[in-house]
């Protein structure tokens, strides 16, 4: 059980609790009815995403092992518990599964899905692995995370059902990316001091803590507004109205909670405390979107 627990730790299982939402949002936005979701290709896409995101988490913990000994000690201990060779073998296995599924989608005519999935895997690798290690490239650091986790999978999921995205869907993806980008910047601010001590230059070191948190607040707020506008046409009855209001409250809470960091004299200390709420931010904002879109097609 110890090794299983260690693997779950380096796979960021708390954050991955919201992965199901990422898998479903694209197909749900494209679907006209529930039956169109009952498809083996949707299931395989879900497996592809889980293996891709788990690989990205694992390689990040692998290359951040020394950094994590300073703060996120559970991650460093988990790497040591599994052993370097085991972690390497796991990542190779994950990559093989990813590329077998990419080949499946390519051969079955889902060229766009195969391309987006390939880019997603590449972003996960390039973000953490030297010599490129985009994490250490200042303001470029958040780009692979934002595209690889918050944009490409949503597009790919939509393409499986409908290859012609609407303007409303494009706006939804833009808002969703901004919302999650803002949340992710809290994590960047949270790690400011540890990254500095390890000579890792993130966006927070280029922008400064105040500007980083300010950007987190503004992008999360703007993204929330755009998402809510694009979801408004899905509100059709009492239940969808209720879920829409839950989504509204969750996004207001998330944006306000991030903004509250700026009110503290100790921005970094406050960011560290709020960083522990990332799973809550992700869960409370994403799953109402999923439920609303699901109710709209039932």
C-alpha positions in Angstrom: 0.0 0.0 0.0 2.9 2.3 0.7 4.0 2.3 -3.0 0.5 2.8 -4.2 0.1 5.7 -1.9 3.4 7.1 -3.1 2.3 6.8 -6.7 -1.0 8.5 -6.0 1.0 11.3 -4.3 3.3 12.0 -7.3 0.2 11.8 -9.6 -1.3 14.7 -7.7 -4.5 12.7 -6.9 -6.1 15.7 -5.1 -5.8 17.8 -8.2 -6.8 14.9 -10.5 -10.2 14.6 -8.8 -11.3 17.3 -11.3 -9.8 15.5 -14.3 -13.2 13.9 -15.1 -14.6 17.4 -15.6 -11.8 18.2 -18.1 -12.6 15.0 -20.1 -16.3 15.7 -20.2 -16.6 19.4 -20.9 -15.7 19.2 -24.6 -18.0 16.3 -25.4 -20.8 17.8 -23.3 -20.6 21.1 -25.1 -20.8 19.4 -28.5 -23.4 16.8 -27.7 -27.0 17.3 -28.7 -28.3 14.4 -26.6 -27.0 12.0 -23.9 -26.8 9.0 -26.2 -24.1 10.6 -28.3 -21.8 10.4 -25.2 -22.2 6.6 -25.1 -19.2 6.0 -27.4 -16.0 3.9 -27.1 -14.0 6.8 -28.5 -15.1 9.0 -25.6 -14.0 6.3 -23.1 -10.6 6.0 -24.9 -10.2 9.7 -24.9 -10.7 9.7 -21.2 -8.1 7.0 -20.7 -5.7 9.0 -23.0 -6.2 12.2 -20.9 -5.7 10.4 -17.6 -2.4 8.8 -18.7 -1.2 12.1 -20.3 -1.9 14.2 -17.2 -0.5 11.5 -14.9 2.7 11.4 -16.9 2.9 15.2 -16.7 2.5 15.1 -12.9 5.0 12.3 -12.5 7.7 13.9 -14.6 7.2 17.2 -12.8 7.7 15.4 -9.4 10.7 13.5 -10.8 12.6 16.6 -11.9 11.4 18.7 -8.9 12.5 16.1 -6.3 15.2 18.4 -4.8 12.9 21.4 -4.8 10.2 19.4 -3.1 12.5 18.4 -0.2 12.3 22.1 0.9 8.5 22.3 1.1 6.4 19.6 -0.5 8.2 16.9 1.4 5.5 14.2 0.7 6.3 14.4 -3.0 10.0 14.0 -2.5 9.5 11.1 -0.1 7.2 9.5 -2.5 9.8 9.6 -5.3 12.3 8.1 -2.9 9.9 5.4 -1.8 9.2 4.3 -5.3 12.8 4.6 -6.5 14.1 6.5 -9.5 14.2 3.5 -11.8 10.6 2.6 -10.9 9.4 6.1 -11.6 11.3 6.1 -14.9 9.7 2.8 -15.9 6.2 4.1 -15.0 6.7 7.2 -17.1 7.8 5.1 -20.1 4.7 2.8 -19.7 2.4 5.9 -19.5 4.0 7.3 -22.6 3.6 4.1 -24.5 -0.1 4.0 -23.6 -0.5 7.6 -24.7 1.1 7.1 -28.1 -0.8 3.8 -28.7 -4.0 5.8 -28.2 -2.8 8.7 -30.2 -2.2 6.2 -33.1 -5.6 4.8 -32.6 -7.3 8.2 -33.0 -5.0 9.0 -36.0 -5.9 5.8 -37.8 -9.6 6.3 -37.1 -9.7 9.7 -38.7 -9.4 11.9 -35.6 -6.4 13.7 -36.9 -7.1 16.8 -34.8 -7.5 14.8 -31.6 -4.2 13.0 -32.3 -2.4 16.2 -33.0 -3.7 17.9 -29.8 -3.0 14.9 -27.7 0.6 14.8 -29.0 1.0 18.5 -28.2 -0.4 17.9 -24.7 2.2 15.1 -24.0 5.0 17.3 -25.4 3.9 20.3 -23.2 4.0 18.0 -20.1 7.5 16.9 -20.9 8.9 20.3 -21.9 7.5 22.0 -18.9 9.5 19.9 -16.4 12.4 18.2 -18.2 15.8 19.8 -19.0 17.3 21.2 -21.0 14.3 23.2 -22.1 12.4 23.0 -18.7 9.8 25.7 -19.5 9.0 25.9 -15.8 12.3 27.8 -15.4 11.6 30.3 -18.3 9.8 33.1 -16.5 6.6 34.2 -18.0 6.7 31.4 -20.5 6.2 28.9 -17.7 2.4 29.0 -17.3 1.8 28.7 -21.1 2.3 24.9 -21.4 0.2 24.2 -18.3 -2.6 26.5 -19.6 -2.6 25.1 -23.1 -1.9 21.4 -22.2 -4.4 21.1 -19.4 -7.0 23.8 -19.9 -7.3 24.2 -23.7 -6.2 21.3 -25.8 -8.2 18.5 -24.0 -11.4 20.6 -24.1 -10.9 21.1 -27.9 -10.0 17.4 -28.4 -13.1 16.2 -26.5 -15.3 18.4 -28.7 -13.7 17.2 -31.9 -14.6 13.6 -31.1 -18.3 14.5 -31.4 -18.3 17.6 -33.6 -15.4 18.6 -35.8 -16.9 22.1 -36.2 -16.6 24.2 -33.0 -19.0 27.1 -32.7 -18.0 30.6 -31.7 -19.8 30.1 -28.4 -17.6 27.1 -27.7 -14.5 29.0 -28.6 -15.5 31.7 -26.1 -16.2 29.1 -23.5 -12.7 27.6 -24.0 -11.1 31.1 -23.7 -13.0 31.8 -20.5 -12.2 28.4 -19.1 -8.5 28.9 -19.8 -8.5 32.3 -18.2 -10.3 31.1 -15.1 -7.9 28.2 -14.6 -4.9 30.2 -15.5 -5.8 32.6 -12.7 -6.1 29.7 -10.2 -2.8 28.2 -11.4 -1.0 31.5 -10.8 -1.8 31.2 -7.1 0.3 28.0 -7.1 3.1 29.9 -8.9 2.9 32.6 -6.2 2.8 30.0 -3.5 6.1 28.4 -4.6 7.8 31.8 -5.0 10.4 31.5 -2.2 11.2 27.8 -2.7 11.7 28.3 -6.4 13.9 31.3 -5.7 16.1 29.3 -3.4 16.5 26.6 -6.0 17.2 29.2 -8.7 14.1 28.4 -10.6 12.8 31.6 -12.4 9.0 31.5 -12.7 6.5 34.1 -13.8 6.3 35.3 -10.2 9.9 36.2 -10.2 9.6 38.1 -13.4 6.4 39.9 -12.5 6.7 40.1 -8.7 4.4 38.6 -6.2 1.9 41.5 -6.2 1.5 41.6 -9.9 1.3 37.8 -10.1 -1.5 37.6 -7.6 -3.1 40.7 -9.3 -3.0 38.8 -12.6 -4.5 35.7 -10.9 -7.3 37.8 -9.6 -8.1 39.6 -12.8 -7.8 36.6 -15.1 -9.9 34.4 -12.8 -12.6 37.1 -12.6 -12.7 37.7 -16.4 -12.6 34.0 -17.2 -15.5 33.4 -14.8 -17.6 36.1 -16.5 -16.9 34.7 -20.0 -17.7 31.1 -18.9 -21.0 32.2 -17.3 -22.0 34.1 -20.4 -21.4 31.1 -22.6 -23.3 28.8 -20.3 -26.3 31.1 -19.9 -28.0 29.7 -23.1 -28.0 26.3 -21.3 -30.3 27.5 -18.6 -33.7 26.2 -19.5 -35.6 25.2 -16.3 -35.5 25.2 -12.5 -32.7 22.7 -12.2 -30.4 24.3 -14.8 -31.0 27.6 -13.2 -30.1 26.2 -9.8 -26.9 24.7 -11.1 -26.0 28.0 -12.9 -26.4 29.9 -9.6 -24.1 27.4 -7.9 -21.5 27.9 -10.6 -21.9 31.7 -10.2 -21.4 31.5 -6.5 -18.4 29.2 -6.8 -16.7 31.5 -9.3 -17.4 34.6 -7.2 -16.0 32.8 -4.1 -12.9 31.7 -6.1 -12.2 35.1 -7.6 -12.8 36.9 -4.3 -10.7 34.5 -2.3 -7.8 34.9 -4.7 -8.2 38.7 -4.6 -8.1 38.7 -0.8 -4.4 37.7 -1.0 -3.7 41.3 -2.2 -5.2 42.7 0.9 -2.6 41.0 3.1 0.7 42.7 4.1 2.3 39.3 3.7 1.4 38.4 0.2 3.6 35.3 0.0 2.4 33.9 3.3 -1.2 34.4 2.3 -0.6 32.8 -1.1 0.8 29.8 0.6 -2.3 29.4 2.7 -4.6 29.9 -0.3 -2.5 27.5 -2.4 -3.9 24.7 -0.3 -7.4 25.6 -1.6 -6.5 24.9 -5.3 -8.4 21.5 -5.3 -11.4 23.3 -3.9 -11.2 26.1 -6.5 -10.9 23.6 -9.3 -13.7 21.3 -8.0 -16.2 23.9 -7.1 -15.9 25.8 -10.4 -15.7 22.9 -12.9 -18.3 20.4 -11.7 -21.2 22.8 -11.8 -20.3 23.4 -15.5 -20.4 19.7 -16.1 -23.7 19.2 -14.4 -25.3 22.2 -16.1 -24.2 20.9 -19.6 -25.3 17.4 -18.7 -28.8 18.6 -17.6 -29.1 20.6 -20.7 -28.9 17.5 -23.0 -31.0 15.1 -20.9 
